[in-house]
């Protein structure tokens, strides 16, 4: 699964990301994207949202 697919799945499972955030993530190594999306998902599970 590539970065764009990870972002798309995150948006399906949690919430939409801004164009700016998607652009920033697309330029990062995949391990960093996974870490960032995981942190954002954990915030969502606790009732919050990390906004960018």
N, C-alpha and C positions, 0 to 999 in steps of 0.2 A: 504494500500500500504506500503510495506516495504522499507527499505533503498536502497536495490539493485534496486528495481523497480523505486524509485525516481531518482537514478543516471542514469538509463537507459533512463527514460523519459527526463531528462535534456539533455542528449547527443543527443537525437532525436530532441529536440526543439532548442538547442543552439549549442553546440560544444562538441567534445570528451574530456574526462578528462584523465589525465595520470593514469597509474596503481598505482603510489604512492598516488595520490590524492584519488582515489577510495578506496585504502586500509585505508588511514587515516579516510575517511568519514565513512567507514563500522564499525569502532570501536567507533563511537560517538553516543550519544543519538539522537533519530530521530528528536527532536525539534531543535537540533543544526545543523543537516544535512539540514533541511528545511531552517533554517536561512542562512546558508552558501551558499546553492544553489540559494536562492532568491537574495542574494547580488551579486553573480556571474552573474545571469540573468540580474539584473538591470545594471551592468557594460556593459554587452553585448548590451543591448537595447540602451545605450548611445554611442555605437561605440567602446567600449574598451573590453578588456578581462583581467580577473584576471588569471594569470598563477601561477602554483604551481610546 
